[in-house]
Amino acid sequence: MDEPFWHIIANPAARGGAMQKDWPTIEQTLQKLGFSYNVQFTQRRGHAAELVENAILKGGRYILGIGGDGTNHELVNGIFSQQFAPPSELTYALLPYGTGNDWARQYGISHNIEERLKRLRTPETVWQDIGLARYAHNGEKATRYFVNVAGMAYDGFIGKKLMERPAKNKLEYLLYVAKYLWEYKLTKARVTFDGQALEDHFYTINVGLCRYSGGGMQIVPHAVPDDGMFALTLAKKISKLEVLIQTPRFYNGSLVNHPKIFTTQAKSISVTQVGNTPTLLEADGEFLGETPVEFDILERALRICL
């Protein structure tokens, strides 16, 4: 096997700017371990997707992202939106450098610089399913790929709030989740999945490929990244006080045993609003838009270096 040449796309703002500060250490480790690489740094929101597309255009087939779940989301979208090479010909890796690092948690990927980069010298590769969301944004139809978990209802509401005022750390994120809970008004929606349908005032609708979101929460603990199915969790009408009481169960995966929680697996899912208020959508922590939303799955579509 030829020595891979890695196209590194790094977000200097990741983890509150720590990535930029630590870049000399990262580069020193890359050189010590004998990596062949080039590097580009993101400059704005959406830039990572542009950079990965350009890297693939120039013949890049090994992509290494350095950043958090937002950077990961952008890179995956760049991989699947570009037209220069089939995504199946690419190999993708992440050095997690975010606040939550939820996608990396699924695979046990270390955020220690040397440990992670040593692992990439003799990597194990696996294939993962990818989600495709079709939704409405400012009255127009839009599409976005996602690699981890898409959330609707309160998840979408929080995603929109955090886009306006990002959390600096996990503690601040949790404080925002509690604070904005009192502003949120449940909306009625209809969720259709593999020929079945449920209509209710949903507190949350989660569509997962992987288990973790929101900094370690397990709303879809039944998610399997390569089984060709979405894990679907629906939380029906729950009081805000009950939500706060149940918070520990969000993290240990036992929330799915609550009587107001419905879980299943499905290949395709759609969500439509009932009434005049749309249900909001986020994916991989990034706010996208609103209903109507359709989710489709691309089976074993991304090759990942563990």
N, C-alpha and C positions, 0 to 999 in steps of 0.2 A: 504493500500500500504506500502510495506517495505521501510525503509529508504535507499535511493540510496547510493551506495559507488562509489565515483567519482575517476576515474583514470585521474589525471591531467598531461598534457604534456605541458610544458612551454618553450618558447624560450627566454633565458636570453639576447639575442642580440636584441630583439624586441625594436622598437622605440629608436634606437641608444644606447641600453644598459640600458634604463630606467627600463625595466622589472626586470632585475637582481637587480638593486638598490632598487626597490620598493617591491621585494619579501617579506621581513619581514612584511611589512604592509598588503600585500595580505594574508599571512599565518595567521597573527593575526586576520584578519577579518574572514577567514575561520573557525578558532577555536571559535571565539566569536559567530558566527552564527550557530555553531553546525554541521558543515560538517563532514562527514566520508570520508576520502580520503587518497590517497598516491600521490606522485609527482615525476616526472622524468623531467630532463632538457635536451633539445636538445644540441648537441655538434657540429653539422655540417649540411650542406645542405643534405636533404633527411632523416635525422635522425628521424624526427617526425613520418614519415610513418612507420619506423621500430618499434618505441616505441609503437605506437597504435596497431600494429599487435601483439606485445608481450603481451600487456595488455589484448587484446581480447583472446589470447591463454590461458592466466591465468584465464579467466572467467570474465573479465571486460565487463560490458554492458553499463556503463555510462562514457562517455568520455568528459572531459572539456579541451579545448585548451586555452592557454594564449599566444597570439601573434598577428601578423598582417595577412594580406591576404595571404602571402606566407606560413605561418605556417598553416593557415586554409586549403589551397590547399593541403599541404602535408598530413594533418590528414585525409581529405576526401579520398585521394588516398589510404592511409593505410586502411581505413575502407572498401573500395570497392575492394581492391586487395587481402585482406586476405581471407583465406579459412576455418577459424575456427568457424565462426558464420554468419548466414545470416545478412546482414546489417539492415534488417527490425527489428531485435531483439535489435538493439543498439539505444541509445539515445545520441545525440551530442549537446554540447553547446560550446560557445566561449566567453571568456572575451577578447574583442578586445584591442590589445596593439600595433597597427602598426602605420604607417604614414598615409595611406589612409583610412583603415577600410571600404572599399567599400561594402563588403558583409554584415557587421553588419549594415551599413547605410540603407540597404534595409528593415531591420526589426525593425529599431529604437532601436537597442541594445545599451545600455549605456556603455561607456568606463570608467565611474566612478566605482571604485572598489567596494565600499560598496553597491551602488545602484544595480550594476549588480549581485553581489552575493546574495543580499537579494531577488532579482527577481527569482533566481534559487532555492530558498527554496520552493516556490509555483509556479512552472513554468507552462506556457501554452506551449503545444507542437503542432507543425505543421509539415506537410510533404512537402518536396521539391523535385522537379525533379533534376536529375543529368545528366550532359553531358559526353559523351565518345568521345574522339577524336582519330582517327587513322591517322597516319602521317608518314613522312619519317624523319629519323635522322641519319646523317652520312651515308646515303645510305642504312640504314636498316629500316625495318618496326617497328613502336613503337605505344604504346597506352597510353593514360592518361585520367583520369577523371577530370572534372572541375565542380565547384559549382557556379560560378558567370558569367563571360564573357570571351569568347575566341575572340582574335583579330588577324587579318591578314593584310598583306600589310604593311603600315607604323607602325601599332601597333606591328607587329612581329619584324620589324626593330628596333623599340625603345626597345622592350623587350630584344633583343640580345645585344644592346648597354648597357642597364642598368645591364645586367648580368655581363658584363665586368667591369662596373663602376657604382655601385648602387648609387641612390640619397639618401642623408642624411635626406631630409625633402621635404615637398610638394613644396616649392618654388624652390628648386634645381631641382626637377622633372620637373616642368614647364619650367625652363630654358633649361634643356636638350631637352625637346620636341621641343622647338623653335630652338635650336641650330642644332639638328640632322635633322630637316626638310630640311635644305639646302643641306645635304649630300644625301638625299633619292632620288632614281630614281624610278618612278612608273613602276610597272610590269603589264603585261597583264595576266589576268586570266579568267577562265570560272567557274561560280558559278551555280551549279545545285541544285534545291530545289523543292521537291514534284512534279517532272515531268516538271518543267520549267527550263529555263537556260538563263543566261545573261553573255555576254562576253565583257570585257572592260578593260581599264587601271584604276584599282581601287586605290583610295587613301587609303581607309580603308574598311575592311570587318569585321563586328562584329556579333558574334553569342552569344546571351545572354539568360540566365536564370533569372537573376536579372538586375535591372536598372542601377546600378552605376559601374563605373570603372575609373581608372586613377585619383583617389583622388576626386571623386564627379562628374565626367563627366557623362552625360546621352546620350550616343550614341544609346542605345536601350531602350528608355523610355517606349516602348510598351511591355516590358518583364513582364511576370507574372510567379512567381517561381513554381507554382503547376498546370499549365494548360495543361501540356503534349506537349507544343510547344516551339520551339526556337523562339526568336525574332531576325530577321535578318535585319541588316542595311548595305547598300552598298553605299559608297561615290564614285561616278565616278570621272573622271579626273577633278581636281580642281587645279588652280594655287596656288603656295605656299603663295603668298600674300593674296589670298582669304581665305586660311586656317587660317591665322593669324587674318584677319578681322572678321572671323566667330567664333573665339574662345569663346566669351561669350555665344554663342548659344549651345556650347558643354555642358555647365553647366546647362542651364535652360530647356533643353529638346526640344527647338524649332528648333534645327538643322534639324530635320526630315522634316521640311517644306521647306527646300532649294530645288530648282529645280534639283540639281545634286544628291540629296539623294533619294534612293529607300528603302522602308521598307516593310516587310511582316512578316508572321509567317510560320513556317514549322516544320515538324516532323523530317526530315532528310535533310542534306545539304552536298554537296561535293564541293571541290574547286580543280581545276587542273590548272597547268600553261599553258600558250600559248606562245610558243617560248622557248628560252634557259634559261631564268632566273626564278628560282622558287619563289613562294610567301611564305614569312616567317610566322610562327605561334607562338603566345603566348596564354597562358590561365591563368586566375586569376593573371596576371602580371608576370608569369613565362615563359621564352622563352623555346620552345619545339623543333621546327624543321621547316619543310617546306612541300610544296606540293609534292605529292597528299595528300589531307586531306579529311577525311569523319567524319561527326558528327552524332551521334545517341543519342537519349534521353532515359533515364531510368525514367519512370514516378513515381512520389511520392515515391522516393526510400530512402530518408534520413529523419529520425525523428529528429527535431530540438527543443531545449528548447529556448523559447524566453525570 
